Amino acid sequence: MRVDVAELDRYRRLYDDLTVAELAEWNERLVKKYPDQRHYNYEHVRQAVGDAGDVVELGGYDGSLADVILERNTHIRRWRNYELVRVKHAEPRDPRYELIVDRDRFAWRRADWDGDVLVLSHVLEHLNAEQALELVLTFPRYDRVYIDAPLRAGGWEGSTTAHVLGWTWDDLLRIIEAQGIFETTLLGRTLYDGAAYLLEAVI
């Protein structure tokens, strides 16, 4: 499939001035053009979820990650997937799964943004630095946080992805470590020269 890099660069240039609703409209168009958005490492996520009963996922796309984890983990009571875009889901769905589409505000600004474990699989790199920092500062609401992301200093101009964030992993880990709450474990290297980390609250 041919990727329109000029369109993606335009998206990156406009990104900081877009409202949440406008971001949702852009992402609806991009998802229609590039529907292959299932970039998960099931084993890493299973390890991160552990014995958690209440799982929160940001940007879980069509719920395919939740499908696999819920099928194999009967102890999970609830799995909420917060999305800007409504993507068609396969049926039937596990009754513990809930899709929450909010085009008016980012999920981490909602009153119900809490749970046992937070799953961020190929999400963080789609935010700008201000949004990413705001999200990271909500991590203490969770006992564990799973992050799988490719991060690149200086941005993504010319990339065939819709990635925006210009942080390195060192940038992100410094912010997390400054909170003094989490122990971090590298689970492995992932897609697009990315990495997966598990954060576990120790206080």
GUMARNU-475622 format. One record per atom (N, C-alpha, C): residue in one letter; atom name; x, y, z. Coordinates in Angstrom, 2 decimals. Layout:
N
rest:atom:c1:c2:c3
A:CA:X:Y:Z
...
END
This chain:
203
rest:atom:c1:c2:c3
M:N:0.83:-1.19:0.00
M:CA:0.00:0.00:0.00
M:C:0.88:1.26:0.00
R:N:0.60:2.17:-0.91
R:CA:1.37:3.41:-1.00
R:C:0.92:4.38:0.09
V:N:1.89:4.93:0.80
V:CA:1.61:5.86:1.89
V:C:1.83:7.29:1.40
D:N:0.88:8.17:1.65
D:CA:0.96:9.56:1.26
D:C:1.72:10.35:2.34
V:N:3.03:10.42:2.19
V:CA:3.88:11.07:3.19
V:C:3.57:12.56:3.27
A:N:3.26:13.19:2.15
A:CA:2.94:14.62:2.15
A:C:1.71:14.89:3.02
E:N:0.72:14.02:2.95
E:CA:-0.48:14.18:3.78
E:C:-0.13:14.02:5.26
L:N:0.71:13.05:5.57
L:CA:1.09:12.82:6.96
L:C:1.92:13.98:7.50
D:N:2.79:14.54:6.67
D:CA:3.57:15.70:7.10
D:C:2.65:16.90:7.33
R:N:1.64:17.06:6.49
R:CA:0.67:18.15:6.70
R:C:-0.06:17.96:8.02
Y:N:-0.44:16.73:8.31
Y:CA:-1.09:16.41:9.58
Y:C:-0.19:16.80:10.75
R:N:1.10:16.46:10.65
R:CA:2.04:16.80:11.72
R:C:2.18:18.32:11.89
R:N:2.22:19.04:10.75
R:CA:2.36:20.49:10.83
R:C:1.14:21.15:11.46
L:N:-0.05:20.60:11.19
L:CA:-1.29:21.17:11.71
L:C:-1.60:20.73:13.13
Y:N:-0.99:19.63:13.54
Y:CA:-1.41:18.91:14.74
Y:C:-1.63:19.81:15.96
D:N:-0.67:20.65:16.29
D:CA:-0.74:21.42:17.54
D:C:-1.93:22.37:17.59
D:N:-2.47:22.74:16.44
D:CA:-3.59:23.68:16.39
D:C:-4.94:23.01:16.23
L:N:-4.97:21.68:16.18
L:CA:-6.23:20.95:15.99
L:C:-6.95:20.74:17.31
T:N:-8.28:20.87:17.28
T:CA:-9.08:20.53:18.45
T:C:-9.19:19.00:18.55
V:N:-9.70:18.51:19.66
V:CA:-9.87:17.06:19.81
V:C:-10.81:16.53:18.73
A:N:-11.89:17.25:18.45
A:CA:-12.83:16.82:17.41
A:C:-12.16:16.79:16.04
E:N:-11.31:17.79:15.75
E:CA:-10.60:17.82:14.47
E:C:-9.58:16.69:14.38
L:N:-8.92:16.38:15.50
L:CA:-8.02:15.23:15.51
L:C:-8.77:13.94:15.22
A:N:-9.97:13.82:15.79
A:CA:-10.80:12.63:15.53
A:C:-11.14:12.53:14.05
E:N:-11.50:13.65:13.41
E:CA:-11.83:13.64:11.99
E:C:-10.63:13.23:11.15
W:N:-9.46:13.77:11.46
W:CA:-8.24:13.39:10.75
W:C:-7.98:11.89:10.91
N:N:-8.11:11.41:12.13
N:CA:-7.82:9.99:12.37
N:C:-8.83:9.07:11.72
E:N:-10.07:9.50:11.61
E:CA:-11.06:8.71:10.87
E:C:-10.63:8.54:9.42
R:N:-10.16:9.63:8.82
R:CA:-9.70:9.55:7.43
R:C:-8.48:8.66:7.30
L:N:-7.53:8.81:8.23
L:CA:-6.31:8.01:8.15
L:C:-6.58:6.53:8.36
V:N:-7.49:6.21:9.29
V:CA:-7.82:4.81:9.55
V:C:-8.47:4.16:8.33
K:N:-9.30:4.92:7.62
K:CA:-9.92:4.39:6.41
K:C:-8.88:4.10:5.33
K:N:-7.87:4.96:5.23
K:CA:-6.83:4.77:4.22
K:C:-5.82:3.71:4.62
Y:N:-5.54:3.64:5.94
Y:CA:-4.51:2.72:6.45
Y:C:-5.11:1.89:7.59
P:N:-5.92:0.90:7.26
P:CA:-6.65:0.16:8.29
P:C:-5.81:-0.81:9.12
D:N:-4.57:-1.09:8.71
D:CA:-3.75:-2.04:9.46
D:C:-3.13:-1.34:10.66
Q:N:-3.87:-1.28:11.77
Q:CA:-3.43:-0.56:12.96
Q:C:-3.25:-1.49:14.16
R:N:-3.15:-2.78:13.93
R:CA:-3.03:-3.74:15.04
R:C:-1.57:-4.05:15.30
H:N:-0.95:-3.23:16.13
H:CA:0.47:-3.39:16.45
H:C:0.61:-3.69:17.94
Y:N:0.44:-4.96:18.28
Y:CA:0.44:-5.34:19.69
Y:C:1.44:-6.46:19.94
N:N:1.92:-6.51:21.16
N:CA:2.68:-7.67:21.62
N:C:1.86:-8.30:22.74
Y:N:1.12:-9.34:22.41
Y:CA:0.17:-9.92:23.37
Y:C:0.85:-10.43:24.63
E:N:2.03:-11.02:24.49
E:CA:2.72:-11.58:25.66
E:C:3.14:-10.47:26.62
H:N:3.65:-9.37:26.08
H:CA:4.02:-8.24:26.93
H:C:2.80:-7.69:27.68
V:N:1.69:-7.56:26.97
V:CA:0.49:-7.01:27.61
V:C:-0.05:-7.97:28.66
R:N:-0.04:-9.26:28.35
R:CA:-0.49:-10.25:29.33
R:C:0.34:-10.15:30.61
Q:N:1.64:-9.99:30.44
Q:CA:2.54:-9.86:31.59
Q:C:2.22:-8.58:32.37
A:N:1.95:-7.50:31.66
A:CA:1.66:-6.22:32.31
A:C:0.33:-6.25:33.06
V:N:-0.67:-6.87:32.46
V:CA:-1.99:-6.94:33.09
V:C:-1.93:-7.75:34.37
G:N:-1.19:-8.86:34.34
G:CA:-1.04:-9.68:35.54
G:C:-2.38:-10.07:36.12
D:N:-2.58:-9.80:37.42
D:CA:-3.82:-10.19:38.09
D:C:-4.81:-9.03:38.20
A:N:-4.62:-7.99:37.40
A:CA:-5.48:-6.81:37.46
A:C:-6.92:-7.15:37.10
G:N:-7.84:-6.51:37.80
G:CA:-9.25:-6.73:37.52
G:C:-9.87:-5.67:36.63
D:N:-9.30:-4.45:36.68
D:CA:-9.87:-3.31:35.95
D:C:-8.79:-2.74:35.03
V:N:-8.95:-2.98:33.72
V:CA:-7.95:-2.58:32.74
V:C:-8.48:-1.39:31.93
V:N:-7.63:-0.38:31.76
V:CA:-7.94:0.78:30.93
V:C:-6.95:0.80:29.78
E:N:-7.48:0.90:28.56
E:CA:-6.64:0.98:27.37
E:C:-6.95:2.28:26.64
L:N:-5.90:2.96:26.21
L:CA:-6.07:4.18:25.43
L:C:-5.72:3.88:23.98
G:N:-6.63:4.25:23.07
G:CA:-6.36:4.06:21.65
G:C:-6.30:2.60:21.24
G:N:-7.24:1.81:21.75
G:CA:-7.25:0.37:21.48
G:C:-7.83:-0.04:20.14
Y:N:-8.07:0.94:19.26
Y:CA:-8.52:0.68:17.89
Y:C:-9.77:-0.19:17.88
D:N:-9.70:-1.36:17.28
D:CA:-10.91:-2.19:17.11
D:C:-11.13:-3.18:18.24
G:N:-10.35:-3.07:19.31
G:CA:-10.54:-3.95:20.44
G:C:-9.91:-5.32:20.29
S:N:-9.09:-5.52:19.27
S:CA:-8.53:-6.85:19.01
S:C:-7.55:-7.28:20.10
L:N:-6.83:-6.34:20.69
L:CA:-5.95:-6.69:21.80
L:C:-6.78:-7.16:23.00
A:N:-7.83:-6.41:23.32
A:CA:-8.71:-6.81:24.42
A:C:-9.30:-8.19:24.19
D:N:-9.69:-8.48:22.94
D:CA:-10.28:-9.79:22.63
D:C:-9.38:-10.93:23.09
V:N:-8.11:-10.84:22.72
V:CA:-7.18:-11.93:23.02
V:C:-6.91:-12.02:24.52
I:N:-6.67:-10.87:25.16
I:CA:-6.34:-10.89:26.59
I:C:-7.54:-11.34:27.42
L:N:-8.73:-10.86:27.10
L:CA:-9.92:-11.25:27.85
L:C:-10.23:-12.74:27.70
E:N:-10.02:-13.27:26.52
E:CA:-10.30:-14.69:26.28
E:C:-9.43:-15.58:27.17
R:N:-8.22:-15.12:27.45
R:CA:-7.26:-15.95:28.18
R:C:-7.15:-15.58:29.66
N:N:-7.87:-14.56:30.10
N:CA:-7.75:-14.09:31.47
N:C:-9.13:-13.84:32.07
T:N:-9.68:-14.87:32.69
T:CA:-11.04:-14.78:33.21
T:C:-11.14:-13.92:34.47
H:N:-10.00:-13.60:35.10
H:CA:-10.03:-12.80:36.32
H:C:-10.30:-11.32:36.05
I:N:-10.13:-10.87:34.79
I:CA:-10.36:-9.45:34.47
I:C:-11.86:-9.17:34.54
R:N:-12.24:-8.18:35.33
R:CA:-13.65:-7.83:35.50
R:C:-14.14:-6.86:34.43
R:N:-13.24:-5.95:34.01
R:CA:-13.65:-4.90:33.10
R:C:-12.46:-4.44:32.26
W:N:-12.73:-4.17:30.98
W:CA:-11.71:-3.62:30.07
W:C:-12.35:-2.47:29.32
R:N:-11.86:-1.25:29.59
R:CA:-12.37:-0.06:28.90
R:C:-11.37:0.41:27.86
N:N:-11.83:0.61:26.64
N:CA:-11.02:1.11:25.53
N:C:-11.50:2.51:25.19
Y:N:-10.66:3.52:25.49
Y:CA:-11.00:4.91:25.18
Y:C:-10.43:5.27:23.81
E:N:-11.30:5.73:22.93
E:CA:-10.92:6.02:21.55
E:C:-11.49:7.36:21.08
L:N:-10.81:7.97:20.11
L:CA:-11.35:9.14:19.41
L:C:-12.18:8.72:18.22
V:N:-11.93:7.51:17.72
V:CA:-12.54:7.04:16.48
V:C:-13.30:5.73:16.74
R:N:-14.50:5.65:16.22
R:CA:-15.26:4.41:16.33
R:C:-14.93:3.51:15.13
V:N:-14.30:2.39:15.42
V:CA:-13.92:1.43:14.39
V:C:-14.82:0.21:14.52
K:N:-15.24:-0.33:13.39
K:CA:-16.14:-1.49:13.43
K:C:-15.47:-2.65:14.16
H:N:-16.20:-3.24:15.10
H:CA:-15.70:-4.35:15.89
H:C:-16.35:-5.65:15.45
A:N:-15.59:-6.70:15.60
A:CA:-16.15:-8.03:15.35
A:C:-17.15:-8.36:16.45
E:N:-18.14:-9.13:16.14
E:CA:-19.15:-9.55:17.12
E:C:-19.12:-11.08:17.22
P:N:-19.52:-11.65:18.36
P:CA:-19.96:-10.95:19.57
P:C:-18.78:-10.47:20.39
R:N:-18.99:-9.46:21.21
R:CA:-17.96:-8.94:22.07
R:C:-18.05:-9.58:23.46
D:N:-16.92:-9.65:24.13
D:CA:-16.92:-10.09:25.52
D:C:-17.68:-9.04:26.33
P:N:-18.61:-9.44:27.18
P:CA:-19.40:-8.47:27.95
P:C:-18.58:-7.61:28.90
R:N:-17.35:-8.02:29.18
R:CA:-16.49:-7.21:30.05
R:C:-15.84:-6.04:29.31
Y:N:-15.94:-6.04:27.99
Y:CA:-15.31:-5.01:27.15
Y:C:-16.25:-3.84:26.93
E:N:-15.70:-2.63:27.04
E:CA:-16.49:-1.43:26.79
E:C:-15.68:-0.46:25.93
L:N:-16.27:-0.02:24.82
L:CA:-15.67:0.99:23.97
L:C:-16.25:2.34:24.36
I:N:-15.38:3.31:24.66
I:CA:-15.82:4.65:25.02
I:C:-15.22:5.62:24.01
V:N:-16.06:6.18:23.14
V:CA:-15.62:7.13:22.12
V:C:-15.99:8.53:22.58
D:N:-14.99:9.37:22.76
D:CA:-15.20:10.75:23.22
D:C:-14.44:11.67:22.27
R:N:-15.18:12.43:21.48
R:CA:-14.57:13.34:20.50
R:C:-14.46:14.77:21.04
D:N:-14.83:14.97:22.29
D:CA:-14.83:16.31:22.87
D:C:-13.64:16.59:23.77
R:N:-13.01:15.53:24.30
R:CA:-11.90:15.71:25.23
R:C:-11.05:14.46:25.22
F:N:-9.81:14.63:25.61
F:CA:-8.93:13.48:25.73
F:C:-9.34:12.64:26.93
A:N:-9.17:11.34:26.81
A:CA:-9.65:10.41:27.83
A:C:-9.07:10.70:29.20
W:N:-7.79:11.09:29.26
W:CA:-7.14:11.31:30.55
W:C:-7.66:12.56:31.26
R:N:-8.54:13.33:30.61
R:CA:-9.18:14.48:31.25
R:C:-10.57:14.13:31.80
R:N:-10.97:12.88:31.64
R:CA:-12.27:12.44:32.12
R:C:-12.22:12.06:33.60
A:N:-13.36:12.17:34.26
A:CA:-13.44:11.83:35.69
A:C:-13.27:10.34:35.94
D:N:-13.58:9.50:34.93
D:CA:-13.50:8.05:35.11
D:C:-12.16:7.48:34.65
W:N:-11.15:8.32:34.55
W:CA:-9.83:7.88:34.07
W:C:-9.02:7.28:35.22
D:N:-9.32:6.06:35.58
D:CA:-8.56:5.35:36.61
D:C:-8.86:3.86:36.50
G:N:-8.01:3.06:37.12
G:CA:-8.18:1.61:37.09
G:C:-6.97:0.95:37.74
D:N:-6.83:-0.35:37.55
D:CA:-5.69:-1.08:38.11
D:C:-4.46:-0.98:37.21
V:N:-4.67:-1.10:35.91
V:CA:-3.55:-1.07:34.97
V:C:-3.96:-0.27:33.73
L:N:-3.01:0.50:33.22
L:CA:-3.21:1.31:32.01
L:C:-2.37:0.72:30.89
V:N:-3.00:0.50:29.74
V:CA:-2.33:-0.08:28.57
V:C:-2.22:0.98:27.48
L:N:-0.97:1.29:27.10
L:CA:-0.69:2.24:26.03
L:C:0.16:1.53:24.99
S:N:-0.48:0.96:23.98
S:CA:0.23:0.22:22.95
S:C:0.20:1.02:21.65
H:N:1.34:1.60:21.30
H:CA:1.49:2.43:20.11
H:C:0.48:3.58:20.11
V:N:0.50:4.33:21.22
V:CA:-0.38:5.48:21.41
V:C:0.42:6.75:21.70
L:N:1.39:6.65:22.60
L:CA:2.10:7.83:23.09
L:C:2.75:8.62:21.95
E:N:3.28:7.93:20.96
E:CA:3.98:8.60:19.87
E:C:3.04:9.43:18.98
H:N:1.72:9.24:19.15
H:CA:0.73:9.99:18.36
H:C:0.30:11.29:19.05
L:N:0.90:11.60:20.21
L:CA:0.58:12.82:20.94
L:C:1.72:13.83:20.81
N:N:1.40:15.12:21.04
N:CA:2.50:16.08:21.10
N:C:3.05:16.11:22.52
A:N:4.10:16.88:22.74
A:CA:4.79:16.84:24.03
A:C:3.90:17.32:25.17
E:N:3.09:18.33:24.93
E:CA:2.20:18.84:25.98
E:C:1.17:17.79:26.39
Q:N:0.57:17.13:25.40
Q:CA:-0.42:16.09:25.68
Q:C:0.23:14.89:26.35
A:N:1.40:14.49:25.87
A:CA:2.08:13.34:26.45
A:C:2.43:13.59:27.92
L:N:2.90:14.80:28.23
L:CA:3.23:15.12:29.61
L:C:1.98:15.08:30.49
E:N:0.89:15.64:29.98
E:CA:-0.37:15.63:30.74
E:C:-0.82:14.20:31.02
L:N:-0.68:13.32:30.03
L:CA:-1.04:11.92:30.20
L:C:-0.12:11.24:31.22
V:N:1.18:11.43:31.09
V:CA:2.14:10.79:31.99
V:C:1.89:11.20:33.44
L:N:1.47:12.43:33.65
L:CA:1.23:12.89:35.02
L:C:0.00:12.25:35.65
T:N:-0.80:11.53:34.85
T:CA:-1.94:10.77:35.41
T:C:-1.54:9.33:35.76
F:N:-0.34:8.90:35.44
F:CA:0.07:7.52:35.69
F:C:-0.10:7.10:37.15
P:N:0.13:7.99:38.13
P:CA:-0.03:7.56:39.53
P:C:-1.44:7.09:39.90
R:N:-2.42:7.26:39.03
R:CA:-3.76:6.74:39.30
R:C:-3.84:5.23:39.11
Y:N:-2.76:4.64:38.61
Y:CA:-2.73:3.21:38.27
Y:C:-1.63:2.49:39.06
D:N:-1.85:1.21:39.34
D:CA:-0.83:0.39:39.98
D:C:0.26:-0.01:38.99
R:N:-0.15:-0.21:37.73
R:CA:0.80:-0.58:36.68
R:C:0.45:0.16:35.39
V:N:1.49:0.47:34.62
V:CA:1.31:1.11:33.32
V:C:2.17:0.37:32.32
Y:N:1.56:-0.01:31.19
Y:CA:2.30:-0.66:30.10
Y:C:2.43:0.33:28.95
I:N:3.66:0.53:28.48
I:CA:3.90:1.45:27.36
I:C:4.70:0.72:26.30
D:N:4.17:0.69:25.09
D:CA:4.89:0.18:23.92
D:C:4.88:1.32:22.90
A:N:6.05:1.85:22.57
A:CA:6.09:3.00:21.67
A:C:7.45:3.12:20.99
P:N:7.45:3.53:19.72
P:CA:8.69:3.96:19.10
P:C:8.84:5.46:19.35
L:N:9.94:5.87:19.94
L:CA:10.15:7.29:20.23
L:C:11.41:7.76:19.49
R:N:11.33:8.99:18.99
R:CA:12.42:9.51:18.17
R:C:12.63:10.98:18.50
A:N:13.85:11.35:18.82
A:CA:14.15:12.75:19.10
A:C:14.00:13.58:17.83
G:N:13.45:14.76:17.98
G:CA:13.40:15.70:16.85
G:C:12.20:15.57:15.94
G:N:11.34:14.58:16.20
G:CA:10.11:14.50:15.41
G:C:10.16:13.48:14.30
W:N:9.10:13.49:13.47
W:CA:8.87:12.42:12.51
W:C:8.66:12.93:11.08
E:N:9.10:14.14:10.78
E:CA:8.91:14.69:9.42
E:C:9.45:13.72:8.38
G:N:8.64:13.46:7.36
G:CA:9.03:12.55:6.30
G:C:8.76:11.09:6.59
S:N:8.20:10.80:7.77
S:CA:7.90:9.42:8.15
S:C:6.63:8.92:7.47
T:N:6.54:7.63:7.27
T:CA:5.34:7.01:6.69
T:C:4.32:6.66:7.76
T:N:4.48:7.23:8.95
T:CA:3.55:7.01:10.06
T:C:2.87:8.33:10.42
A:N:1.87:8.27:11.30
A:CA:1.22:9.49:11.82
A:C:1.79:9.85:13.19
H:N:3.04:9.52:13.42
H:CA:3.68:9.81:14.70
H:C:4.03:11.28:14.80
V:N:3.96:11.79:16.04
V:CA:4.14:13.22:16.28
V:C:5.21:13.49:17.33
L:N:5.22:12.73:18.42
L:CA:6.02:13.04:19.60
L:C:7.52:13.02:19.31
G:N:8.22:14.09:19.71
G:CA:9.66:14.19:19.48
G:C:10.50:13.88:20.70
W:N:10.05:12.94:21.53
W:CA:10.80:12.52:22.72
W:C:11.61:11.27:22.42
T:N:12.67:11.08:23.22
T:CA:13.36:9.80:23.27
T:C:12.83:9.03:24.49
W:N:13.21:7.76:24.59
W:CA:12.84:7.00:25.80
W:C:13.50:7.61:27.04
D:N:14.71:8.13:26.89
D:CA:15.37:8.77:28.04
D:C:14.56:9.96:28.53
D:N:14.00:10.75:27.60
D:CA:13.15:11.88:27.98
D:C:11.96:11.40:28.80
L:N:11.28:10.37:28.30
L:CA:10.09:9.85:28.97
L:C:10.43:9.26:30.34
L:N:11.49:8.45:30.39
L:CA:11.84:7.80:31.65
L:C:12.27:8.80:32.72
R:N:12.89:9.91:32.32
R:CA:13.25:10.93:33.30
R:C:12.01:11.52:33.97
I:N:10.96:11.76:33.17
I:CA:9.71:12.31:33.72
I:C:9.08:11.30:34.67
I:N:9.06:10.04:34.27
I:CA:8.47:8.99:35.10
I:C:9.26:8.83:36.40
E:N:10.58:8.80:36.30
E:CA:11.41:8.61:37.48
E:C:11.28:9.78:38.45
A:N:11.05:10.98:37.93
A:CA:10.90:12.16:38.79
A:C:9.65:12.06:39.67
Q:N:8.68:11.25:39.25
Q:CA:7.49:11.06:40.07
Q:C:7.79:10.25:41.32
G:N:8.86:9.45:41.28
G:CA:9.28:8.69:42.44
G:C:8.29:7.62:42.88
I:N:7.51:7.11:41.96
I:CA:6.43:6.16:42.30
I:C:6.66:4.79:41.68
F:N:7.23:4.77:40.47
F:CA:7.27:3.54:39.69
F:C:8.66:2.93:39.58
E:N:8.66:1.60:39.58
E:CA:9.83:0.83:39.20
E:C:9.63:0.44:37.73
T:N:10.63:0.68:36.88
T:CA:10.47:0.44:35.45
T:C:11.24:-0.80:35.03
T:N:10.60:-1.59:34.15
T:CA:11.20:-2.81:33.62
T:C:11.08:-2.81:32.11
L:N:12.20:-2.98:31.42
L:CA:12.17:-3.11:29.97
L:C:11.73:-4.53:29.61
L:N:10.60:-4.64:28.91
L:CA:10.08:-5.96:28.52
L:C:10.69:-6.43:27.21
G:N:11.10:-5.50:26.35
G:CA:11.70:-5.90:25.09
G:C:11.63:-4.81:24.05
R:N:12.29:-5.05:22.92
R:CA:12.25:-4.15:21.77
R:C:11.07:-4.51:20.89
T:N:10.48:-3.50:20.23
T:CA:9.25:-3.73:19.49
T:C:9.28:-3.04:18.13
L:N:8.14:-2.99:17.49
L:CA:7.96:-2.50:16.12
L:C:8.50:-1.08:15.94
Y:N:9.03:-0.78:14.74
Y:CA:9.55:0.54:14.40
Y:C:10.68:0.98:15.35
D:N:11.54:0.05:15.73
D:CA:12.64:0.33:16.65
D:C:12.13:0.88:17.98
G:N:10.99:0.39:18.41
G:CA:10.39:0.83:19.66
G:C:10.83:-0.01:20.83
A:N:10.19:0.24:21.97
A:CA:10.47:-0.51:23.18
A:C:9.19:-0.62:24.00
A:N:9.13:-1.65:24.82
A:CA:7.99:-1.84:25.71
A:C:8.49:-1.85:27.15
Y:N:7.84:-1.04:27.97
Y:CA:8.19:-0.94:29.39
Y:C:6.97:-1.21:30.25
L:N:7.23:-1.80:31.40
L:CA:6.22:-1.96:32.43
L:C:6.59:-1.09:33.62
L:N:5.65:-0.26:34.08
L:CA:5.85:0.56:35.26
L:C:5.02:-0.05:36.37
E:N:5.62:-0.27:37.52
E:CA:4.92:-0.82:38.67
E:C:5.08:0.09:39.87
A:N:3.96:0.50:40.46
A:CA:4.00:1.39:41.62
A:C:4.65:0.67:42.79
V:N:5.56:1.35:43.48
V:CA:6.27:0.74:44.60
V:C:5.97:1.46:45.91
I:N:5.17:2.53:45.86
I:CA:4.77:3.21:47.09
I:C:3.28:3.47:47.06
END
